Amino acid sequence: MEFMQRAVIACTLIAATAPLVGSFVVQRGQSLIGDGMGHVAFSGVGLALLAGVHPLVGALGLTVIAAVALVRMSNRQGGGDLSGSSQMRV
């Protein structure tokens, strides 16, 4: 019973804060970066398993490296979301 109470509290807090964070990310033009980071973390898990390292360490390490690279690229190109920074003009 105690587990379900904690689960309901956690779900309520996430349901209240996720839309706020999501709208902030969309307004900044970085909506696809979170999706990309999820894919990078998944590949970090795979590489860690191949290397015999704990999967969490591999996912965290590769995700931090990718996040730093994305920040440097976005600062250089002047756009937030890399896919949206080079919009085609018709």
C-alpha positions as a Python dict, from the first residue, in 0.01 Angstrom:
ca = {
    (1, 'M'): (0, 0, 0),
    (2, 'E'): (283, 237, 83),
    (3, 'F'): (438, 176, -260),
    (4, 'M'): (117, 276, -437),
    (5, 'Q'): (90, 596, -236),
    (6, 'R'): (444, 693, -332),
    (7, 'A'): (374, 600, -695),
    (8, 'V'): (63, 820, -705),
    (9, 'I'): (254, 1112, -550),
    (10, 'A'): (539, 1070, -801),
    (11, 'C'): (297, 1049, -1094),
    (12, 'T'): (113, 1359, -976),
    (13, 'L'): (434, 1559, -947),
    (14, 'I'): (552, 1447, -1290),
    (15, 'A'): (212, 1523, -1444),
    (16, 'A'): (227, 1875, -1298),
    (17, 'T'): (584, 1958, -1401),
    (18, 'A'): (633, 1779, -1736),
    (19, 'P'): (409, 2014, -1940),
    (20, 'L'): (591, 2315, -1799),
    (21, 'V'): (931, 2176, -1893),
    (22, 'G'): (799, 2062, -2231),
    (23, 'S'): (660, 2403, -2326),
    (24, 'F'): (986, 2569, -2221),
    (25, 'V'): (1188, 2330, -2439),
    (26, 'V'): (958, 2382, -2739),
    (27, 'Q'): (969, 2760, -2703),
    (28, 'R'): (1349, 2753, -2705),
    (29, 'G'): (1346, 2548, -3025),
    (30, 'Q'): (1513, 2243, -2871),
    (31, 'S'): (1231, 1993, -2890),
    (32, 'L'): (1423, 1724, -3077),
    (33, 'I'): (1733, 1735, -2858),
    (34, 'G'): (1569, 1528, -2583),
    (35, 'D'): (1475, 1260, -2833),
    (36, 'G'): (1829, 1255, -2966),
    (37, 'M'): (1974, 1227, -2617),
    (38, 'G'): (1755, 923, -2554),
    (39, 'H'): (1895, 754, -2863),
    (40, 'V'): (2250, 842, -2760),
    (41, 'A'): (2191, 697, -2413),
    (42, 'F'): (2059, 375, -2566),
    (43, 'S'): (2369, 341, -2781),
    (44, 'G'): (2582, 411, -2473),
    (45, 'V'): (2414, 116, -2300),
    (46, 'G'): (2496, -107, -2596),
    (47, 'L'): (2857, 4, -2610),
    (48, 'A'): (2895, -43, -2235),
    (49, 'L'): (2761, -397, -2255),
    (50, 'L'): (3006, -475, -2537),
    (51, 'A'): (3293, -328, -2335),
    (52, 'G'): (3193, -509, -2015),
    (53, 'V'): (3120, -188, -1824),
    (54, 'H'): (2808, -111, -1619),
    (55, 'P'): (2534, 10, -1861),
    (56, 'L'): (2454, 320, -1654),
    (57, 'V'): (2815, 437, -1676),
    (58, 'G'): (2819, 391, -2053),
    (59, 'A'): (2487, 569, -2104),
    (60, 'L'): (2582, 860, -1881),
    (61, 'G'): (2928, 898, -2029),
    (62, 'L'): (2819, 896, -2391),
    (63, 'T'): (2520, 1121, -2323),
    (64, 'V'): (2737, 1384, -2152),
    (65, 'I'): (2983, 1377, -2442),
    (66, 'A'): (2699, 1416, -2694),
    (67, 'A'): (2538, 1698, -2494),
    (68, 'V'): (2864, 1893, -2484),
    (69, 'A'): (2909, 1840, -2858),
    (70, 'L'): (2553, 1959, -2929),
    (71, 'V'): (2601, 2272, -2720),
    (72, 'R'): (2922, 2356, -2902),
    (73, 'M'): (2761, 2298, -3242),
    (74, 'S'): (2452, 2503, -3157),
    (75, 'N'): (2666, 2791, -3030),
    (76, 'R'): (2869, 2785, -3348),
    (77, 'Q'): (2568, 2766, -3582),
    (78, 'G'): (2347, 2999, -3383),
    (79, 'G'): (2046, 2768, -3359),
    (80, 'G'): (1894, 2571, -3075),
    (81, 'D'): (1749, 2265, -3241),
    (82, 'L'): (2001, 2152, -3500),
    (83, 'S'): (1737, 2015, -3733),
    (84, 'G'): (1539, 2338, -3720),
    (85, 'S'): (1829, 2583, -3739),
    (86, 'S'): (1874, 2543, -4114),
    (87, 'Q'): (1522, 2598, -4241),
    (88, 'M'): (1464, 2587, -4614),
    (89, 'R'): (1332, 2907, -4768),
    (90, 'V'): (1085, 2876, -5052),
}
